[in-house]
Amino acid sequence: MAEISRIEMYRVAVPLPETFYPSWIPGFPQAENRFDLVHVITSDGVEGWAAGARMANERQGLGSLLGPYLIGEDPTDIDLIQQRLREASYLGMRNFWLEPAFWDIKGKMEGKPVCELLGGEPCTVKLYASTGEVKEPEARIEEAEARYEEGFRTIKLRVHDFDEEKDIRHVVETAKAVGDRMKIGVDANQGWRVTVVEDAPVWDLARAKRFADACADAGVAWIEEPLPMDDYGALSELARYSKVPITGGELHTGGYPELKMMIERKCYDVFQPDATFSGGIAQTIKIAKLCKERGVGFSPHTWTNGFGFAVNLQIFAASGFAGDKELEYPLSPPSWVVEARDGVLEQPFTHEKATLEVPRKPGLGIEVDRRALRRYGKRVFVMDKRRLVWFALRDRGIKIAKEIGAAKKARKERESKENADG
């Protein structure tokens, strides 16, 4: 049986061609696409990759926790990986972004794309253009026209002003200009408020209802995250009230249990979890299936990096929704462009008239450009079995290290025997 034999972690920063001002962090000039990258290698040489968006070096020291938790384990035992990541989160941040690396390995070992492991198959996916900045109506209309010329027939706008009339005007004027040719979604970015640079508006239920009424009159297709993501009661009330579908769910790190509760309470009409935040691939595909059972929509969030896009693309292909829903395609030139989003992938996810073929290669269907990784990334952690021994001796001392090692060995032998006995 193959084992996890080596784990490497990189900090990656791909420069953006122009400064990007994300609507969700008012006043923040973003010059790079930053993410942490994990590289997992098995004892027989199979490699798995995954990445998680980052702001700074907030995951400093994560590797020294993951090494002892994962080295020597079965990389294809997704239940075990989920349990280990759960254990590692009890005293700190959740790191579901790591889990797709093991699906990548599992797919490569079985010779199947991840979507096939999940019960689906590679297909052609329809995309919507997801913008990332707040703009004046004239610039917004120009942006929508550019996306239309590229083949997109659906676009998502951002609103984030203290003056609700200004938000409404942005939507109404854009709808008047392109609404007869394009579906329009609107993201209010109220799910998780960030004020680290500048202050940000706070919507209450009354404002969200007024905005929903204006969007209904303008023919808007959906309203995304119009209230705080943990205000479950208000979200349910808004979803009942609004004539426009209410969507959200990208950053619910409670994973399947939290989103199951929200589905049952009908907090959203369309759920948009991102597997790199909301429970990994295993929990997110369960969310998609539950959405299907309960008659609500599903279309995952993908605004992170090329690895995160690859993960959620595979889930979407297997979700049962790819035939009638569109997948988010982050695109906000001249700053947030495909080359920067997918900066260390050999083949970026370029669209063809707002459609994309799901990769048929085994695993996540991606290959890492090693030259680009050397250029934009820095390896900050590596651990294998030999290094793990020395780490345990330094960290715990000889006596305790031996005791832990013996206990782990006994557990694995017991599990092996139980598996052999059926």
Protein Blocks (a to p, Z undefined) as FASTA:
>chain_A
ZZdfbdcddddddddfbdcddfklghiacfbdcddddddddfkopacddddddfblmlgo
klmmmmmmmgopafklmmlmmmmmmmmmmnmccdfklmmmmmmmmmmmnopafklmnopa
cdddddddddfbdcdfklmmmmmmmmmmnopabdcdddddfblklmmmmmmmmmmmmmmm
bccdddehlmbccfklbccddddfklmmmmmmmmmmnopabdchkbcfklmmlmmmmmmm
pmbdcdehjlmmnlmmlmmmmmmnomafbdcddfklnopjmlmmmmmmmmmmnopacddd
fbfbfmlmmmmmmmmmmnopmmmpccddddddfklgfklmmmmgfbdcddeehiacddfb
ehjlpacdfklmmmmpccfbdcdfklmmmmmmmmnojklmmmmmmmmmmmmmmmmmmmmn
ZZ
